[in-house]
Amino acid sequence: MADRTRPIRIEVCVTEQERNLIRHKMAQLGARNMSAYFRKMAIDVYIIKVDYTEQKKLAAAVSRAAANINHICRRINSTGHFYEDDISELKAKQSEIWKLLKQCQKNEL
């Protein structure tokens, strides 16, 4: 073992199903040596971490606006009246949503 170019051993336990899946992926790649395949995957694979904070803010803003619209619609259906404050509130929520959308778009470009 002293003559090996890679003297450090790393072991991974898998289920039968996982081993079959690994072998299937190796076959797709044309790899025959599992150690070489694992080294290649562990070293060369890209890790992509996606930050969803802006999308969550946008979803929350849309949810709040939808809740307000439902509340106003229920009141209009029950009383037959709507108020100027309701319209201004909806416009403010819509403005907030547009602002978040523009920010997301700007960040992506």
C-alpha positions in Angstrom: 0.0 0.0 0.0 3.0 2.3 0.5 3.6 2.4 -3.3 0.1 3.6 -4.2 -0.3 7.0 -5.7 -3.5 7.5 -3.8 -2.9 6.1 -0.3 -6.0 7.7 1.4 -9.1 5.5 1.4 -12.6 6.9 1.5 -15.5 4.5 1.8 -19.2 5.1 1.0 -22.1 2.8 2.0 -24.9 2.5 -0.4 -28.1 0.4 -0.8 -28.5 -2.2 -3.6 -30.8 0.2 -5.5 -28.2 3.1 -5.2 -25.4 0.8 -6.4 -27.5 -0.2 -9.4 -28.2 3.5 -10.1 -24.5 4.3 -9.9 -23.7 1.5 -12.3 -26.3 2.7 -14.7 -24.9 6.2 -14.7 -21.4 4.8 -15.1 -22.6 2.8 -18.1 -24.2 6.0 -19.6 -20.8 7.7 -19.3 -18.8 4.7 -20.5 -16.9 4.4 -17.2 -15.7 1.0 -16.1 -13.7 1.8 -12.9 -15.9 2.8 -10.0 -13.1 4.5 -8.1 -12.2 6.6 -11.1 -15.9 7.5 -11.6 -16.3 8.6 -8.0 -13.1 10.7 -8.1 -14.2 12.3 -11.3 -17.7 13.1 -9.9 -16.4 14.3 -6.6 -13.8 16.6 -8.1 -15.2 17.9 -11.3 -19.0 18.2 -10.6 -20.3 21.7 -10.3 -22.3 22.6 -7.2 -25.1 25.0 -7.9 -26.7 26.7 -5.0 -29.8 28.8 -5.8 -30.8 31.7 -3.7 -34.6 31.9 -3.6 -35.0 34.9 -1.2 -36.1 37.3 -3.9 -38.6 34.8 -5.3 -40.0 34.2 -1.8 -40.4 37.9 -1.2 -42.3 38.2 -4.5 -44.5 35.2 -3.7 -45.3 36.7 -0.3 -46.2 40.0 -1.9 -48.5 38.3 -4.5 -50.1 36.3 -1.7 -50.8 39.4 0.4 -52.3 41.2 -2.7 -54.4 38.2 -3.5 -55.7 38.0 0.1 -56.6 41.7 0.0 -58.4 41.3 -3.3 -60.4 38.4 -1.9 -61.3 40.4 1.2 -62.4 43.4 -0.8 -64.4 41.2 -3.3 -66.2 39.5 -0.4 -67.1 42.9 1.1 -68.2 44.3 -2.3 -70.4 41.2 -2.9 -72.0 41.4 0.6 -72.5 45.2 0.7 -72.5 46.2 -2.9 -70.1 49.1 -2.1 -66.4 49.7 -2.6 -64.2 52.4 -1.2 -61.5 54.6 -2.6 -59.1 53.3 0.1 -59.6 49.8 -1.2 -58.5 50.9 -4.7 -55.5 52.8 -3.4 -54.5 49.8 -1.2 -54.6 47.5 -4.3 -52.6 49.9 -6.3 -50.0 50.1 -3.6 -49.8 46.3 -3.5 -49.5 46.1 -7.2 -46.8 48.7 -7.2 -44.9 46.6 -4.6 -45.2 43.5 -6.8 -43.9 45.4 -9.9 -41.0 46.8 -7.9 -40.0 43.3 -6.7 -40.3 42.0 -10.3 -38.1 44.7 -11.7 -35.6 44.1 -8.9 -35.5 40.4 -9.7 -35.1 41.0 -13.4 -32.3 43.5 -12.8 -30.5 41.1 -10.6 -30.8 38.3 -13.2 -29.3 40.4 -15.9 
